[in-house]
Amino acid sequence: MKNVPLTIPRRPEEIHFVFDQFLEEYEKNLPKDIEPEQVHLLEQLKDPLHNVFRIPNALRKLPLSVILSVPWKPYLIISGILFLGYIPAFILLPIGFSLMKMPTGPLVITAVIGVIGYWAAIGAIKLTYGLFSNLLQTTRFPWIAEAVKAPFSEAYRKSYTKKVFGYALASMMIPFILFIYKAVHQIVSQGVSPMNATIGLVLSSIALLFVLPVQSILILSLITIQNNTKIYDKLIEPIKNRVVGYNEGFESILTKNNYEVVMILGNTPGHSLRELGDIPLLGLGSLVLVLNSFIYNMLIPVLGEVNSFLNAAKNNNTPVLGALVTYFSPVGFLFLILLLITVFFSLSRIIIPLFKLWWVIRKFRIKALKELDPYIFDEIQDTALGRKERMEHETLVLFSLRQYIYQMKTSPVDPVKLTQMILVYIGYLFKFLPKIAGG
């Protein structure tokens, strides 16, 4: 007992534990929208292989922002587990189709388009969320982050699980009704026995239940694309307002507000307009694939009839329709129609706002160059004629600013990336889909 300090606390009230710093560090690592009682659900998602049966409950209760904050590895594992539910559908559907004597060929292309659309949706949801999150964490130009903070939080702090599952269930009622019609039609026409038609109907209907997880993800992707478009509108609004203010006002380009606009419209790492332009590109790129998968899943029972109708139009040389089907193949023609629908949708929600921004930015650049050129030209002329031995330092700065403004981008979307995306879709439309459909 000789080595025991005399100052050691001996009463309970004299013993204190300080956890403030520990709790602050712990809270920093947690997503903003999570509740304390939900932390264990987040831990389950971070270790999905050991919590497979708990994943649905966690996805149902956690906000979308918390789910998307999970690192890529467990996020992809969870996505793979959900995707496994799609596989039994394409084991049961061929059996049900055979019993009802329906063509099974369209199931191949439906499965391929479903797989592509699903993983396109999974990637786009996560990537777009990351782009917006990085924008909010960058404080270089807080007036941009403030513009999207409220709509971003409103869109992602919700749990969409019940909503998308309900929509998916409603959408699967369409093929279910079509399966009933096909079964009754086959019985009435004596194409199959009532027993085979009934068994085929039951197996096909059970298969639709396994399509529900994939259909839910596709619907979630469509919802997030719509939300992201609204958020992106809020994002470009303050940029456009500042540009319009300079275009129609009397202020100089040499102000802090206009300088920040120039920095954003240039190639400034971390906050350039081109980096923000990846958001609509992801929306455009994934929307086509997701919408195709969503519609093909609903048209499973009648794809054979649609394919036969288009082939008949091709064989009978039906004007316009027959030529298009011959040129694109039946499945390629369907994809083309959906592509055109998607483009029309995108024009009103994505392309037109970007075009308006391009127009005001172009006017901004022209006016800024016209403002700077007289000062720079006079200084260059005086130096060249020997009126001055050297140019003023301010003129050199203005010249550098002029070069930066001249090289800044007027389009939020990188045309190179847009061209690459178009080329991928051309190959998908003309080569990949017809090859799979004919295989």
Summary of the structure (lengths in Angstrom):
residues: 439
radius of gyration: 29.7
end to end distance: 87.1
largest distance: 107.5
contacts: 1331
relative contact order: 0.09
helix: 80%
strand: 0%
